[in-house]
Amino acid sequence: MKILQTREELKTWRENVSGTLGLVMTMGALHEGHLDLVRAAKAAADTVLVTVFVNPTQFAPGEDFDKYPRDLEGDAAKLRAVGVDALFAPTPEVMYPQGEALVSFNPGPAAKILEGKTRPTHFAGVLLVVGKMFHLTRPDVACFGKKDAQQLAIVTQMVRDLDFPLEILPVEIRREEDGLAMSSRNRYLSEAERGSALNLSQSLQWGLEHASELGSDRIAAAVRGRLEEIPGIEVDYVALVNPRGFVPITEVGFRGPATLALAAKVGATRLIDNMDLVF
């Protein structure tokens, strides 16, 4: 596996790639969920490039940028083991050589709700780095996890609106054996907090099992009510949304595919999760 750290190294490597290129963008601290993205890219393309970059523009002041887990050596070992062709691991100075970018992407109305309401600058920062990576790497396919469902919807819209010549490939959520969605932030949880965190996926599953009786207009409130009864969990949001545009569904008697999404703090750790369903 080739390790690339500068734009020049990436450019030279990319010029020598033949066939199709699959891209997986990460912030490191890799787990099996990330490796599922790699496996999907390997199945879809001839060559796979993974990026590891903790992007400062998607963190607001006071968020966990400085303490976000970093283990490039460990990440590289995991990527070698699954047959990745190259790893691009730039510094912020490489990605933003002029300092703060003056031009940014407008992520649209879907970025102002749910994750965007709590983190109003987050998706503009995500689209900035994703757009730059697309231009630098020129992939044929890019794999994104469905755990970050709002991000997936917004990136897909950007690709559609700006005519990026690539395919976005969604990859299913990888869960621990007990149902907890895999996340790099799970390592922050104490043993007791991890036990509490199981209520996130369990409440979503309960919502899916009772969707027909609750209906599209009551399911989100019912799931939120269950979570708010659990000590140690601070609910940010529970919402039923259209998976394509990530617009909340509130109408009575809705019929069609939907995503039930939530975010909550367990102790000091903020976690997200979602499940798909059809009414």
Secondary structure, DSSP 4 states (H G I P E B T S, - for coil): -EEE-SHHHHHHHHHT--S-EEEEEE-S---HHHHHHHHHHHHH-SEEEEEE---GGG--TTSSTTTS---HHHHHHHHHHTT-SEEE---HHHH-TTSS-S------GGGGSTHHHHSTTHHHHHHHHHHHHHHHH--SEEEEEGGGHHHHHHHHHHHHHHT-SSEEEEEPPPB-TTSPBP-GGGGG--HHHHHHHHHHHHHHHHHHHTHHHH-TTTHHHHHHHHHHTSTTEEEEEEEEE-TTT-PBP--TT--SEEEEEEEEEETTEEEEEEEEEE-
